[in-house]
Amino acid sequence: MKFQNVKTISQIRQEQQTDPVLTMGQELVMLKLDNMQKETTIQTLGQQLAMVKLELIQLKGGGN
């Protein structure tokens, strides 16, 4: 069996680190994940705020 374009893993990793397109892609993925986490946090806080408002209304007697 004959191998073509045989590269060591360290060579491949070095090329990946120096490839600007790959680096930008990785940064884009990280930014998207960060945005997803922020969106989830915002949604959770919004739900908690709504629950607190409902509890406050009930405590003031507005729910009766």
CHARMM-style PDB file with segment names, atoms N, HN, CA, C and O in Angstrom:
ATOM      1  N   MET     1       0.840  -1.162   0.000  1.00  0.00      PROA
ATOM      2  CA  MET     1       0.000   0.000   0.000  1.00  0.00      PROA
ATOM      3  C   MET     1       0.901   1.245   0.000  1.00  0.00      PROA
ATOM      4  O   MET     1       1.865   1.334   0.760  1.00  0.00      PROA
ATOM      5  N   LYS     2       0.560   2.193  -0.867  1.00  0.00      PROA
ATOM      6  HN  LYS     2      -0.223   2.121  -1.485  1.00  0.00      PROA
ATOM      7  CA  LYS     2       1.376   3.393  -0.992  1.00  0.00      PROA
ATOM      8  C   LYS     2       0.556   4.600  -0.522  1.00  0.00      PROA
ATOM      9  O   LYS     2      -0.591   4.777  -0.930  1.00  0.00      PROA
ATOM     10  N   PHE     3       1.156   5.421   0.336  1.00  0.00      PROA
ATOM     11  HN  PHE     3       2.088   5.277   0.668  1.00  0.00      PROA
ATOM     12  CA  PHE     3       0.475   6.607   0.863  1.00  0.00      PROA
ATOM     13  C   PHE     3       0.921   7.840   0.100  1.00  0.00      PROA
ATOM     14  O   PHE     3       2.092   7.980  -0.252  1.00  0.00      PROA
ATOM     15  N   GLN     4      -0.018   8.725  -0.150  1.00  0.00      PROA
ATOM     16  HN  GLN     4      -0.970   8.612   0.135  1.00  0.00      PROA
ATOM     17  CA  GLN     4       0.303   9.993  -0.797  1.00  0.00      PROA
ATOM     18  C   GLN     4       0.059  11.117   0.197  1.00  0.00      PROA
ATOM     19  O   GLN     4      -0.841  11.036   1.034  1.00  0.00      PROA
ATOM     20  N   ASN     5       0.869  12.167   0.099  1.00  0.00      PROA
ATOM     21  HN  ASN     5       1.600  12.233  -0.581  1.00  0.00      PROA
ATOM     22  CA  ASN     5       0.711  13.341   0.959  1.00  0.00      PROA
ATOM     23  C   ASN     5       0.654  12.967   2.438  1.00  0.00      PROA
ATOM     24  O   ASN     5      -0.254  13.380   3.159  1.00  0.00      PROA
ATOM     25  N   VAL     6       1.623  12.190   2.873  1.00  0.00      PROA
ATOM     26  HN  VAL     6       2.361  11.854   2.287  1.00  0.00      PROA
ATOM     27  CA  VAL     6       1.659  11.773   4.267  1.00  0.00      PROA
ATOM     28  C   VAL     6       2.188  12.934   5.096  1.00  0.00      PROA
ATOM     29  O   VAL     6       3.276  13.452   4.840  1.00  0.00      PROA
ATOM     30  N   LYS     7       1.388  13.344   6.113  1.00  0.00      PROA
ATOM     31  HN  LYS     7       0.505  12.923   6.321  1.00  0.00      PROA
ATOM     32  CA  LYS     7       1.781  14.429   7.017  1.00  0.00      PROA
ATOM     33  C   LYS     7       1.599  13.935   8.444  1.00  0.00      PROA
ATOM     34  O   LYS     7       0.705  13.146   8.748  1.00  0.00      PROA
ATOM     35  N   THR     8       2.466  14.420   9.293  1.00  0.00      PROA
ATOM     36  HN  THR     8       3.192  15.061   9.046  1.00  0.00      PROA
ATOM     37  CA  THR     8       2.308  14.071  10.701  1.00  0.00      PROA
ATOM     38  C   THR     8       1.189  14.924  11.297  1.00  0.00      PROA
ATOM     39  O   THR     8       0.823  15.965  10.751  1.00  0.00      PROA
ATOM     40  N   ILE     9       0.665  14.470  12.409  1.00  0.00      PROA
ATOM     41  HN  ILE     9       0.963  13.624  12.853  1.00  0.00      PROA
ATOM     42  CA  ILE     9      -0.411  15.205  13.082  1.00  0.00      PROA
ATOM     43  C   ILE     9       0.073  16.591  13.494  1.00  0.00      PROA
ATOM     44  O   ILE     9      -0.678  17.562  13.403  1.00  0.00      PROA
ATOM     45  N   SER    10       1.315  16.690  13.943  1.00  0.00      PROA
ATOM     46  HN  SER    10       1.925  15.902  14.017  1.00  0.00      PROA
ATOM     47  CA  SER    10       1.839  17.998  14.356  1.00  0.00      PROA
ATOM     48  C   SER    10       1.916  18.960  13.173  1.00  0.00      PROA
ATOM     49  O   SER    10       1.689  20.159  13.338  1.00  0.00      PROA
ATOM     50  N   GLN    11       2.234  18.452  11.984  1.00  0.00      PROA
ATOM     51  HN  GLN    11       2.419  17.478  11.849  1.00  0.00      PROA
ATOM     52  CA  GLN    11       2.258  19.315  10.795  1.00  0.00      PROA
ATOM     53  C   GLN    11       0.855  19.810  10.456  1.00  0.00      PROA
ATOM     54  O   GLN    11       0.662  20.978  10.117  1.00  0.00      PROA
ATOM     55  N   ILE    12      -0.109  18.918  10.551  1.00  0.00      PROA
ATOM     56  HN  ILE    12       0.048  17.969  10.827  1.00  0.00      PROA
ATOM     57  CA  ILE    12      -1.494  19.298  10.247  1.00  0.00      PROA
ATOM     58  C   ILE    12      -1.984  20.340  11.244  1.00  0.00      PROA
ATOM     59  O   ILE    12      -2.614  21.323  10.854  1.00  0.00      PROA
ATOM     60  N   ARG    13      -1.701  20.135  12.520  1.00  0.00      PROA
ATOM     61  HN  ARG    13      -1.189  19.337  12.837  1.00  0.00      PROA
ATOM     62  CA  ARG    13      -2.124  21.102  13.550  1.00  0.00      PROA
ATOM     63  C   ARG    13      -1.450  22.448  13.347  1.00  0.00      PROA
ATOM     64  O   ARG    13      -2.076  23.492  13.532  1.00  0.00      PROA
ATOM     65  N   GLN    14      -0.180  22.432  12.968  1.00  0.00      PROA
ATOM     66  HN  GLN    14       0.329  21.584  12.817  1.00  0.00      PROA
ATOM     67  CA  GLN    14       0.542  23.684  12.715  1.00  0.00      PROA
ATOM     68  C   GLN    14      -0.098  24.433  11.549  1.00  0.00      PROA
ATOM     69  O   GLN    14      -0.259  25.652  11.611  1.00  0.00      PROA
ATOM     70  N   GLU    15      -0.460  23.722  10.498  1.00  0.00      PROA
ATOM     71  HN  GLU    15      -0.329  22.732  10.448  1.00  0.00      PROA
ATOM     72  CA  GLU    15      -1.109  24.349   9.349  1.00  0.00      PROA
ATOM     73  C   GLU    15      -2.474  24.918   9.734  1.00  0.00      PROA
ATOM     74  O   GLU    15      -2.857  25.992   9.269  1.00  0.00      PROA
ATOM     75  N   GLN    16      -3.202  24.201  10.579  1.00  0.00      PROA
ATOM     76  HN  GLN    16      -2.892  23.329  10.957  1.00  0.00      PROA
ATOM     77  CA  GLN    16      -4.508  24.675  11.008  1.00  0.00      PROA
ATOM     78  C   GLN    16      -4.386  25.953  11.823  1.00  0.00      PROA
ATOM     79  O   GLN    16      -5.234  26.840  11.726  1.00  0.00      PROA
ATOM     80  N   GLN    17      -3.350  26.046  12.614  1.00  0.00      PROA
ATOM     81  HN  GLN    17      -2.661  25.325  12.693  1.00  0.00      PROA
ATOM     82  CA  GLN    17      -3.158  27.238  13.447  1.00  0.00      PROA
ATOM     83  C   GLN    17      -2.780  28.450  12.613  1.00  0.00      PROA
ATOM     84  O   GLN    17      -3.087  29.579  12.993  1.00  0.00      PROA
ATOM     85  N   THR    18      -2.119  28.236  11.484  1.00  0.00      PROA
ATOM     86  HN  THR    18      -1.869  27.319  11.175  1.00  0.00      PROA
ATOM     87  CA  THR    18      -1.669  29.360  10.672  1.00  0.00      PROA
ATOM     88  C   THR    18      -2.645  29.699   9.549  1.00  0.00      PROA
ATOM     89  O   THR    18      -2.455  30.696   8.852  1.00  0.00      PROA
ATOM     90  N   ASP    19      -3.680  28.893   9.362  1.00  0.00      PROA
ATOM     91  HN  ASP    19      -3.835  28.083   9.928  1.00  0.00      PROA
ATOM     92  CA  ASP    19      -4.657  29.133   8.307  1.00  0.00      PROA
ATOM     93  C   ASP    19      -5.641  30.210   8.767  1.00  0.00      PROA
ATOM     94  O   ASP    19      -6.425  29.970   9.686  1.00  0.00      PROA
ATOM     95  N   PRO    20      -5.614  31.408   8.136  1.00  0.00      PROA
ATOM     96  CA  PRO    20      -6.467  32.501   8.595  1.00  0.00      PROA
ATOM     97  C   PRO    20      -7.954  32.216   8.432  1.00  0.00      PROA
ATOM     98  O   PRO    20      -8.759  32.670   9.245  1.00  0.00      PROA
ATOM     99  N   VAL    21      -8.328  31.481   7.407  1.00  0.00      PROA
ATOM    100  HN  VAL    21      -7.674  31.112   6.747  1.00  0.00      PROA
ATOM    101  CA  VAL    21      -9.746  31.170   7.198  1.00  0.00      PROA
ATOM    102  C   VAL    21     -10.246  30.259   8.313  1.00  0.00      PROA
ATOM    103  O   VAL    21     -11.335  30.464   8.849  1.00  0.00      PROA
ATOM    104  N   LEU    22      -9.460  29.271   8.654  1.00  0.00      PROA
ATOM    105  HN  LEU    22      -8.575  29.105   8.218  1.00  0.00      PROA
ATOM    106  CA  LEU    22      -9.833  28.353   9.726  1.00  0.00      PROA
ATOM    107  C   LEU    22      -9.900  29.103  11.055  1.00  0.00      PROA
ATOM    108  O   LEU    22     -10.820  28.890  11.844  1.00  0.00      PROA
ATOM    109  N   THR    23      -8.934  29.975  11.300  1.00  0.00      PROA
ATOM    110  HN  THR    23      -8.186  30.148  10.659  1.00  0.00      PROA
ATOM    111  CA  THR    23      -8.911  30.757  12.531  1.00  0.00      PROA
ATOM    112  C   THR    23     -10.138  31.649  12.620  1.00  0.00      PROA
ATOM    113  O   THR    23     -10.754  31.739  13.682  1.00  0.00      PROA
ATOM    114  N   MET    24     -10.507  32.311  11.526  1.00  0.00      PROA
ATOM    115  HN  MET    24     -10.007  32.237  10.664  1.00  0.00      PROA
ATOM    116  CA  MET    24     -11.693  33.169  11.518  1.00  0.00      PROA
ATOM    117  C   MET    24     -12.946  32.328  11.718  1.00  0.00      PROA
ATOM    118  O   MET    24     -13.871  32.752  12.411  1.00  0.00      PROA
ATOM    119  N   GLY    25     -12.987  31.163  11.131  1.00  0.00      PROA
ATOM    120  HN  GLY    25     -12.236  30.818  10.569  1.00  0.00      PROA
ATOM    121  CA  GLY    25     -14.128  30.267  11.303  1.00  0.00      PROA
ATOM    122  C   GLY    25     -14.286  29.838  12.749  1.00  0.00      PROA
ATOM    123  O   GLY    25     -15.398  29.790  13.275  1.00  0.00      PROA
ATOM    124  N   GLN    26     -13.177  29.529  13.384  1.00  0.00      PROA
ATOM    125  HN  GLN    26     -12.273  29.568  12.956  1.00  0.00      PROA
ATOM    126  CA  GLN    26     -13.218  29.132  14.790  1.00  0.00      PROA
ATOM    127  C   GLN    26     -13.687  30.299  15.654  1.00  0.00      PROA
ATOM    128  O   GLN    26     -14.475  30.111  16.581  1.00  0.00      PROA
ATOM    129  N   GLU    27     -13.208  31.499  15.352  1.00  0.00      PROA
ATOM    130  HN  GLU    27     -12.568  31.652  14.598  1.00  0.00      PROA
ATOM    131  CA  GLU    27     -13.626  32.683  16.107  1.00  0.00      PROA
ATOM    132  C   GLU    27     -15.118  32.941  15.904  1.00  0.00      PROA
ATOM    133  O   GLU    27     -15.816  33.311  16.847  1.00  0.00      PROA
ATOM    134  N   LEU    28     -15.607  32.749  14.683  1.00  0.00      PROA
ATOM    135  HN  LEU    28     -15.039  32.448  13.916  1.00  0.00      PROA
ATOM    136  CA  LEU    28     -17.016  32.949  14.392  1.00  0.00      PROA
ATOM    137  C   LEU    28     -17.880  31.961  15.173  1.00  0.00      PROA
ATOM    138  O   LEU    28     -18.917  32.331  15.723  1.00  0.00      PROA
ATOM    139  N   VAL    29     -17.448  30.717  15.217  1.00  0.00      PROA
ATOM    140  HN  VAL    29     -16.605  30.417  14.771  1.00  0.00      PROA
ATOM    141  CA  VAL    29     -18.180  29.706  15.982  1.00  0.00      PROA
ATOM    142  C   VAL    29     -18.201  30.075  17.462  1.00  0.00      PROA
ATOM    143  O   VAL    29     -19.237  29.951  18.114  1.00  0.00      PROA
ATOM    144  N   MET    30     -17.075  30.524  17.994  1.00  0.00      PROA
ATOM    145  HN  MET    30     -16.233  30.624  17.463  1.00  0.00      PROA
ATOM    146  CA  MET    30     -17.018  30.917  19.401  1.00  0.00      PROA
ATOM    147  C   MET    30     -17.953  32.091  19.671  1.00  0.00      PROA
ATOM    148  O   MET    30     -18.631  32.112  20.699  1.00  0.00      PROA
ATOM    149  N   LEU    31     -18.000  33.062  18.771  1.00  0.00      PROA
ATOM    150  HN  LEU    31     -17.449  33.045  17.936  1.00  0.00      PROA
ATOM    151  CA  LEU    31     -18.895  34.205  18.938  1.00  0.00      PROA
ATOM    152  C   LEU    31     -20.354  33.779  18.888  1.00  0.00      PROA
ATOM    153  O   LEU    31     -21.175  34.272  19.662  1.00  0.00      PROA
ATOM    154  N   LYS    32     -20.678  32.870  17.984  1.00  0.00      PROA
ATOM    155  HN  LYS    32     -20.011  32.470  17.355  1.00  0.00      PROA
ATOM    156  CA  LYS    32     -22.051  32.383  17.888  1.00  0.00      PROA
ATOM    157  C   LYS    32     -22.453  31.641  19.153  1.00  0.00      PROA
ATOM    158  O   LYS    32     -23.563  31.826  19.652  1.00  0.00      PROA
ATOM    159  N   LEU    33     -21.567  30.806  19.676  1.00  0.00      PROA
ATOM    160  HN  LEU    33     -20.665  30.656  19.271  1.00  0.00      PROA
ATOM    161  CA  LEU    33     -21.866  30.096  20.917  1.00  0.00      PROA
ATOM    162  C   LEU    33     -22.046  31.067  22.071  1.00  0.00      PROA
ATOM    163  O   LEU    33     -22.940  30.894  22.898  1.00  0.00      PROA
ATOM    164  N   ASP    34     -21.206  32.083  22.129  1.00  0.00      PROA
ATOM    165  HN  ASP    34     -20.479  32.224  21.457  1.00  0.00      PROA
ATOM    166  CA  ASP    34     -21.307  33.100  23.172  1.00  0.00      PROA
ATOM    167  C   ASP    34     -22.645  33.826  23.067  1.00  0.00      PROA
ATOM    168  O   ASP    34     -23.298  34.077  24.080  1.00  0.00      PROA
ATOM    169  N   ASN    35     -23.054  34.162  21.844  1.00  0.00      PROA
ATOM    170  HN  ASN    35     -22.523  33.957  21.021  1.00  0.00      PROA
ATOM    171  CA  ASN    35     -24.342  34.822  21.628  1.00  0.00      PROA
ATOM    172  C   ASN    35     -25.502  33.925  22.062  1.00  0.00      PROA
ATOM    173  O   ASN    35     -26.466  34.403  22.659  1.00  0.00      PROA
ATOM    174  N   MET    36     -25.411  32.640  21.766  1.00  0.00      PROA
ATOM    175  HN  MET    36     -24.627  32.251  21.280  1.00  0.00      PROA
ATOM    176  CA  MET    36     -26.468  31.705  22.157  1.00  0.00      PROA
ATOM    177  C   MET    36     -26.592  31.642  23.678  1.00  0.00      PROA
ATOM    178  O   MET    36     -27.698  31.588  24.215  1.00  0.00      PROA
ATOM    179  N   GLN    37     -25.456  31.650  24.363  1.00  0.00      PROA
ATOM    180  HN  GLN    37     -24.558  31.694  23.926  1.00  0.00      PROA
ATOM    181  CA  GLN    37     -25.475  31.632  25.820  1.00  0.00      PROA
ATOM    182  C   GLN    37     -26.110  32.906  26.368  1.00  0.00      PROA
ATOM    183  O   GLN    37     -26.883  32.857  27.325  1.00  0.00      PROA
ATOM    184  N   LYS    38     -25.783  34.038  25.764  1.00  0.00      PROA
ATOM    185  HN  LYS    38     -25.155  34.077  24.986  1.00  0.00      PROA
ATOM    186  CA  LYS    38     -26.358  35.312  26.206  1.00  0.00      PROA
ATOM    187  C   LYS    38     -27.860  35.334  25.967  1.00  0.00      PROA
ATOM    188  O   LYS    38     -28.621  35.794  26.818  1.00  0.00      PROA
ATOM    189  N   GLU    39     -28.286  34.840  24.816  1.00  0.00      PROA
ATOM    190  HN  GLU    39     -27.668  34.467  24.124  1.00  0.00      PROA
ATOM    191  CA  GLU    39     -29.722  34.791  24.505  1.00  0.00      PROA
ATOM    192  C   GLU    39     -30.460  33.928  25.524  1.00  0.00      PROA
ATOM    193  O   GLU    39     -31.538  34.298  25.989  1.00  0.00      PROA
ATOM    194  N   THR    40     -29.890  32.792  25.869  1.00  0.00      PROA
ATOM    195  HN  THR    40     -29.014  32.491  25.491  1.00  0.00      PROA
ATOM    196  CA  THR    40     -30.502  31.905  26.850  1.00  0.00      PROA
ATOM    197  C   THR    40     -30.598  32.585  28.204  1.00  0.00      PROA
ATOM    198  O   THR    40     -31.621  32.486  28.881  1.00  0.00      PROA
ATOM    199  N   THR    41     -29.546  33.268  28.596  1.00  0.00      PROA
ATOM    200  HN  THR    41     -28.715  33.348  28.045  1.00  0.00      PROA
ATOM    201  CA  THR    41     -29.548  33.985  29.866  1.00  0.00      PROA
ATOM    202  C   THR    41     -30.609  35.074  29.871  1.00  0.00      PROA
ATOM    203  O   THR    41     -31.324  35.235  30.860  1.00  0.00      PROA
ATOM    204  N   ILE    42     -30.719  35.818  28.790  1.00  0.00      PROA
ATOM    205  HN  ILE    42     -30.138  35.688  27.986  1.00  0.00      PROA
ATOM    206  CA  ILE    42     -31.717  36.885  28.684  1.00  0.00      PROA
ATOM    207  C   ILE    42     -33.127  36.299  28.772  1.00  0.00      PROA
ATOM    208  O   ILE    42     -33.983  36.847  29.467  1.00  0.00      PROA
ATOM    209  N   GLN    43     -33.370  35.196  28.078  1.00  0.00      PROA
ATOM    210  HN  GLN    43     -32.675  34.751  27.514  1.00  0.00      PROA
ATOM    211  CA  GLN    43     -34.689  34.560  28.127  1.00  0.00      PROA
ATOM    212  C   GLN    43     -35.025  34.083  29.541  1.00  0.00      PROA
ATOM    213  O   GLN    43     -36.146  34.261  30.015  1.00  0.00      PROA
ATOM    214  N   THR    44     -34.047  33.482  30.201  1.00  0.00      PROA
ATOM    215  HN  THR    44     -33.136  33.338  29.815  1.00  0.00      PROA
ATOM    216  CA  THR    44     -34.262  32.990  31.561  1.00  0.00      PROA
ATOM    217  C   THR    44     -34.563  34.150  32.500  1.00  0.00      PROA
ATOM    218  O   THR    44     -35.479  34.066  33.319  1.00  0.00      PROA
ATOM    219  N   LEU    45     -33.804  35.225  32.388  1.00  0.00      PROA
ATOM    220  HN  LEU    45     -33.060  35.293  31.724  1.00  0.00      PROA
ATOM    221  CA  LEU    45     -34.042  36.388  33.243  1.00  0.00      PROA
ATOM    222  C   LEU    45     -35.414  36.998  32.970  1.00  0.00      PROA
ATOM    223  O   LEU    45     -36.095  37.431  33.899  1.00  0.00      PROA
ATOM    224  N   GLY    46     -35.819  37.033  31.717  1.00  0.00      PROA
ATOM    225  HN  GLY    46     -35.266  36.681  30.962  1.00  0.00      PROA
ATOM    226  CA  GLY    46     -37.144  37.545  31.368  1.00  0.00      PROA
ATOM    227  C   GLY    46     -38.257  36.713  31.992  1.00  0.00      PROA
ATOM    228  O   GLY    46     -39.240  37.255  32.496  1.00  0.00      PROA
ATOM    229  N   GLN    47     -38.096  35.398  31.956  1.00  0.00      PROA
ATOM    230  HN  GLN    47     -37.297  34.958  31.546  1.00  0.00      PROA
ATOM    231  CA  GLN    47     -39.095  34.511  32.561  1.00  0.00      PROA
ATOM    232  C   GLN    47     -39.150  34.708  34.066  1.00  0.00      PROA
ATOM    233  O   GLN    47     -40.231  34.742  34.654  1.00  0.00      PROA
ATOM    234  N   GLN    48     -37.982  34.838  34.691  1.00  0.00      PROA
ATOM    235  HN  GLN    48     -37.104  34.810  34.213  1.00  0.00      PROA
ATOM    236  CA  GLN    48     -37.942  35.036  36.135  1.00  0.00      PROA
ATOM    237  C   GLN    48     -38.565  36.376  36.516  1.00  0.00      PROA
ATOM    238  O   GLN    48     -39.269  36.467  37.521  1.00  0.00      PROA
ATOM    239  N   LEU    49     -38.316  37.399  35.734  1.00  0.00      PROA
ATOM    240  HN  LEU    49     -37.743  37.325  34.917  1.00  0.00      PROA
ATOM    241  CA  LEU    49     -38.896  38.708  35.991  1.00  0.00      PROA
ATOM    242  C   LEU    49     -40.416  38.657  35.885  1.00  0.00      PROA
ATOM    243  O   LEU    49     -41.115  39.248  36.708  1.00  0.00      PROA
ATOM    244  N   ALA    50     -40.923  37.966  34.896  1.00  0.00      PROA
ATOM    245  HN  ALA    50     -40.355  37.485  34.227  1.00  0.00      PROA
ATOM    246  CA  ALA    50     -42.367  37.826  34.736  1.00  0.00      PROA
ATOM    247  C   ALA    50     -42.976  37.107  35.938  1.00  0.00      PROA
ATOM    248  O   ALA    50     -44.047  37.490  36.411  1.00  0.00      PROA
ATOM    249  N   MET    51     -42.310  36.081  36.430  1.00  0.00      PROA
ATOM    250  HN  MET    51     -41.441  35.770  36.046  1.00  0.00      PROA
ATOM    251  CA  MET    51     -42.815  35.351  37.600  1.00  0.00      PROA
ATOM    252  C   MET    51     -42.810  36.238  38.840  1.00  0.00      PROA
ATOM    253  O   MET    51     -43.749  36.196  39.635  1.00  0.00      PROA
ATOM    254  N   VAL    52     -41.776  37.030  39.011  1.00  0.00      PROA
ATOM    255  HN  VAL    52     -41.013  37.065  38.365  1.00  0.00      PROA
ATOM    256  CA  VAL    52     -41.702  37.931  40.160  1.00  0.00      PROA
ATOM    257  C   VAL    52     -42.812  38.977  40.080  1.00  0.00      PROA
ATOM    258  O   VAL    52     -43.424  39.318  41.093  1.00  0.00      PROA
ATOM    259  N   LYS    53     -43.066  39.481  38.887  1.00  0.00      PROA
ATOM    260  HN  LYS    53     -42.569  39.204  38.065  1.00  0.00      PROA
ATOM    261  CA  LYS    53     -44.148  40.462  38.715  1.00  0.00      PROA
ATOM    262  C   LYS    53     -45.501  39.850  39.070  1.00  0.00      PROA
ATOM    263  O   LYS    53     -46.321  40.492  39.725  1.00  0.00      PROA
ATOM    264  N   LEU    54     -45.736  38.612  38.638  1.00  0.00      PROA
ATOM    265  HN  LEU    54     -45.069  38.090  38.105  1.00  0.00      PROA
ATOM    266  CA  LEU    54     -46.989  37.938  38.968  1.00  0.00      PROA
ATOM    267  C   LEU    54     -47.131  37.725  40.475  1.00  0.00      PROA
ATOM    268  O   LEU    54     -48.212  37.914  41.033  1.00  0.00      PROA
ATOM    269  N   GLU    55     -46.052  37.337  41.121  1.00  0.00      PROA
ATOM    270  HN  GLU    55     -45.174  37.183  40.668  1.00  0.00      PROA
ATOM    271  CA  GLU    55     -46.080  37.147  42.568  1.00  0.00      PROA
ATOM    272  C   GLU    55     -46.369  38.465  43.272  1.00  0.00      PROA
ATOM    273  O   GLU    55     -47.122  38.492  44.245  1.00  0.00      PROA
ATOM    274  N   LEU    56     -45.787  39.545  42.798  1.00  0.00      PROA
ATOM    275  HN  LEU    56     -45.176  39.522  42.008  1.00  0.00      PROA
ATOM    276  CA  LEU    56     -46.005  40.863  43.383  1.00  0.00      PROA
ATOM    277  C   LEU    56     -47.466  41.282  43.232  1.00  0.00      PROA
ATOM    278  O   LEU    56     -48.056  41.829  44.164  1.00  0.00      PROA
ATOM    279  N   ILE    57     -48.042  41.028  42.071  1.00  0.00      PROA
ATOM    280  HN  ILE    57     -47.563  40.583  41.314  1.00  0.00      PROA
ATOM    281  CA  ILE    57     -49.455  41.347  41.837  1.00  0.00      PROA
ATOM    282  C   ILE    57     -50.327  40.546  42.804  1.00  0.00      PROA
ATOM    283  O   ILE    57     -51.279  41.075  43.378  1.00  0.00      PROA
ATOM    284  N   GLN    58     -49.997  39.273  42.977  1.00  0.00      PROA
ATOM    285  HN  GLN    58     -49.224  38.843  42.511  1.00  0.00      PROA
ATOM    286  CA  GLN    58     -50.777  38.424  43.884  1.00  0.00      PROA
ATOM    287  C   GLN    58     -50.649  38.906  45.318  1.00  0.00      PROA
ATOM    288  O   GLN    58     -51.632  38.903  46.059  1.00  0.00      PROA
ATOM    289  N   LEU    59     -49.444  39.322  45.722  1.00  0.00      PROA
ATOM    290  HN  LEU    59     -48.646  39.324  45.120  1.00  0.00      PROA
ATOM    291  CA  LEU    59     -49.233  39.803  47.084  1.00  0.00      PROA
ATOM    292  C   LEU    59     -50.011  41.101  47.342  1.00  0.00      PROA
ATOM    293  O   LEU    59     -50.488  41.329  48.453  1.00  0.00      PROA
ATOM    294  N   LYS    60     -50.134  41.929  46.337  1.00  0.00      PROA
ATOM    295  HN  LYS    60     -49.746  41.743  45.434  1.00  0.00      PROA
ATOM    296  CA  LYS    60     -50.866  43.186  46.490  1.00  0.00      PROA
ATOM    297  C   LYS    60     -52.374  42.959  46.430  1.00  0.00      PROA
ATOM    298  O   LYS    60     -53.151  43.883  46.672  1.00  0.00      PROA
ATOM    299  N   GLY    61     -52.789  41.745  46.112  1.00  0.00      PROA
ATOM    300  HN  GLY    61     -52.158  40.994  45.916  1.00  0.00      PROA
ATOM    301  CA  GLY    61     -54.203  41.436  46.082  1.00  0.00      PROA
ATOM    302  C   GLY    61     -54.849  41.685  44.731  1.00  0.00      PROA
ATOM    303  O   GLY    61     -56.077  41.680  44.633  1.00  0.00      PROA
ATOM    304  N   GLY    62     -54.081  41.898  43.715  1.00  0.00      PROA
ATOM    305  HN  GLY    62     -53.084  41.902  43.795  1.00  0.00      PROA
ATOM    306  CA  GLY    62     -54.634  42.169  42.390  1.00  0.00      PROA
ATOM    307  C   GLY    62     -55.092  40.919  41.675  1.00  0.00      PROA
ATOM    308  O   GLY    62     -55.778  41.004  40.657  1.00  0.00      PROA
ATOM    309  N   GLY    63     -54.726  39.770  42.187  1.00  0.00      PROA
ATOM    310  HN  GLY    63     -54.168  39.701  43.014  1.00  0.00      PROA
ATOM    311  CA  GLY    63     -55.094  38.537  41.507  1.00  0.00      PROA
ATOM    312  C   GLY    63     -56.441  37.980  41.941  1.00  0.00      PROA
ATOM    313  O   GLY    63     -56.903  36.986  41.381  1.00  0.00      PROA
ATOM    314  N   ASN    64     -57.071  38.594  42.916  1.00  0.00      PROA
ATOM    315  HN  ASN    64     -56.695  39.401  43.371  1.00  0.00      PROA
ATOM    316  CA  ASN    64     -58.355  38.069  43.435  1.00  0.00      PROA
ATOM    317  C   ASN    64     -59.516  38.601  42.671  1.00  0.00      PROA
ATOM    318  OT1 ASN    64     -60.661  38.264  42.973  1.00  0.00      PROA
TER     319      ASN     64
END
